[in-house]
Amino acid sequence: KRNLDPTLPASHTIDLQFKLPNDFANGSIANVPGILFKPTEQAAGTALAGLSVRVMNNFFLIGLSSTPTEQAHNLEVMRQNGWIDLPILYENGRRAVLTIQKGDAGAKVFDQAITAWQREAATAAAAGQPPAGATPGTPDPASGGSSTPAH
């Protein structure tokens, strides 16, 4: 979802919440260090530019970078790849990777979302508004000037 919090330098945020059984052998999830996209199930993934933060047990917030170059990277990676990897680190130190195939329906949803984000960014730029996730008073790398919060 689009980040509307001017104190968080992220264009968009992704909430990940895991519901595990009380007696889950690995304990809770300690970390989800990011999200990777890849062209095939066996291929190595390309990480989205951003930062993952553990909000509470089994709940993580991933903020996608708000710099123009990294936003373009993220959009290209999400649009061009059909597989998603979520690396997981459990409390007991064990690791796992949750791999998801977008499929035709998922690819369509991603295309629609990315098109809407790009349309929204173009509209904001035409109106002279800063990019999503811009922090007040910080330089906007796209314009070389300072930015104010998006509303």
Disulfide bonds with the S-S distance in Angstrom:
none
